[in-house]
Amino acid sequence: MVPVAGVRAWIQHSGAATPHSKLLNHLPLDSPDELDRKWYAHFYHMQKAIQGKDEAATLAILKQQPAEGVPPLPFQPDVALLYAVITEPSLAKQYLRYLTVVATADSYKNCVGWLQKLIDQKFVKLLVSCRSQLLWLVRELVHLNAPGVDKVIVCLMRYLTGGDPSRTTVWLASSIIRILIEHEAWLLACSSLIPFVFHTFARISLDHNAAVHAALLKQEVELCSTLWNRRQSDVAQLGREIVRVLNDAKDVRVSLFSWAVGRHVYCLELGNLTCCIYLDDDEQIPGMNTLWKQLRNVRDANPDAEKDASVFSVAQLMAIPTPPKYLAYRLNPKMEEYLIFMMVRTS
């Protein structure tokens, strides 16, 4: 239950025609957002409770557990701190310290749950600065090896839909892949996340064949190659979907031609469209078709012959049905909302 005083403070903070928010974009005549209002109320009451307190006293308040004879806190510390980290960049590191202390009490269960809710319901409405802070927070949680942060990354990757090379999508892809590359050891140890990562970046690489996306395409190919070569058994959880994705991605080909002054020209070919990029020797981009050829070159072993169980052929992958969770994951939250509405509310 959010205290009435906090809601009243948010309304005063909001203004009349267009609700003012430190978290979400609002259009004229938009009604106040319930999640935004509640989160701000938690933040407001936390600020009142810790104002003027030193760090030790602040942590004592935030860590307070319900007990008989002790009045409960008028706010939820984890919600208030998440709001603070995302909307107060200048104090984000301080609030993150508080958040890690509070979240360890339940192994980040509530923290991860609130982040998933925020991303699923409000990511597209977040202010640009708040999106950046959210990705910063996710990076820090990965660095801390926080339990469940892989689920948060899966929520974010649902917004990387195929056929959408818009600025926001490219920024999100670049931000996520940077986090994964920086924390490669963490990723390779996270078997449940690997199929989602491979599926996402192998699929959206088709949209990044323009010259301006050359650096991102290179990172996507290198990440997919690393996962395929080092964690093929985890990637194979995708089953026959791997064959479809790689068969599509192989059409983004990189042809190498020598150039007189020691540079190279790369021609990215997608159907009848060819885009040439000039790069230095140390910026060569391998083609996604390399992975496809690598898969095609695997031959099914004879029943009596020894075979590496971590290497899969096309026939083996085609015999593995793709689990529904990977197919459902391709729907972004808005598409899922529309489908549920049509199935539940219409006859």
Secondary structure, DSSP 8 states (H G I E B T S, - for coil): ---HHHHHHHHHHH-SSS---SSB---TT----HHHHHHHHHHHHHHHHHTT--HHHHHHHHT----TTS---SS-HHHHHHHHHHH-GGGHHHHHHHHHHHHGGGTTHHHHHHHHHHHHHHGGGB-HHHHHHHHHHHHHHHHTT-TTHHHHHHHHHTT--TT---HHHHHHHHHHHHHHHHTHHHHHT-TTTHHHHHHHHHHHGGG--SGGGHHHHHHHHHHHHHHHHH-HHHHGGGTTHHHHHHHHHTTSEEEEEE-TTS-EEEEEEETTEEEEEEE-GGG----THHHHHHHHT-----TTS---TT---HHHHHTS---HHHHHTTS-HHHHHHHHHHHHH--
